[in-house]
Every structure is written in C-alpha cells, then in structure tokens.
C-alpha cells in the first residue's frame, strides 16, 4: 500500500539505525503484518495489542507527525 510506504520508508531511512536491537526486531516483524492491519494501526484507528509492536507503531506515528511525513502529506 502506497500510503504505508509514506510512513514506513522515511522512518526506516531516518530512524531505524538509531533503534536498539529490540525495536529493530519489532520493526522487521511489523512489516510482515497484513497491509490492512498496518493501515489501521498507523492511522491510529486501532493499536496493536502486543507491547513491542504497539511501541514501534507509536514511534513511527510520532516520527511521521513530527517530521511531516505521512499525515501532513494527505494521509
């Protein structure tokens, strides 16, 4: 889904290397999820139940909002 790329790729390019191993693993696991689930989580319609997944989703959403990626680009 193109909309997901607008959120996931900038985070990957600008923040991934700064994450600790656990958060990097959570990101890698997150991107294996179904697009529909990712969309619901990244658009804040629902939050993942699993704590590490919820943490990485929150980090991505916060980065997108602070940097102007995603939400301010018409998502």
N, C-alpha and C positions, 0 to 999 in steps of 0.2 A: 504494500500500500504506500503510495507516494507521500501521503500525509505523515505516516510514521517515519519515513526517511527524513523528513524535515526536523524531526525531534531527535531521532536516534543517531544520525550521522554526525551532526555538529557536536553532540555530547561525546561520541566516540573519538572524534578528531581533537577535541579541545580538553577533555577531562579524563578520559579513560586511563591514560598513562599515570595520572596523579592518584588514582584509586588504589586502595590496598588490595591484596590478593582476594579477599573475601568478596569485596564489591566488584572486582573484575569478574570473578566467577559468577556472581549474581547477574551481571550484565550479559555475559555469554549465555547463561541459562535463560534469561529473559527473552532474548531474541529468537529463541526456539519456540516460543509460545505462538499460538494462533493469532493471526492479524486482528481478528475481532476482539480478542481479549486485550491485546496490546492497545488497541484503539480505545476501548472502554477505560482502561487504566490511565493512559496518557492524556485523555481528555477529561480526567477526573470525574467520570461518571460512576466509577467503582474503584475500589482499591484492592490489590491482591491480599489474600489472607495470610500468606506466608511472609514472615517478618523481613527476611533478607530481600525478597522480591519487592515488597512494599517499599523498603528503604531505597532501592535503586530506582524504582519508578518515581519516588518523591524527589530524588536527586536530579533525575532527568527533567522532570516538570519544572523544578525550581531553576535549573540551568536555562531551560528554554525561556522562562518568563524573565529572568534577569538579563539574558543576552539578546533577547529579541528574536530568537529562533522559534518557529512554530506558531505559537498563539498570536503573536503580533504580525504574523505573515498570512493571516487569513484562515487559520485553522479554527 
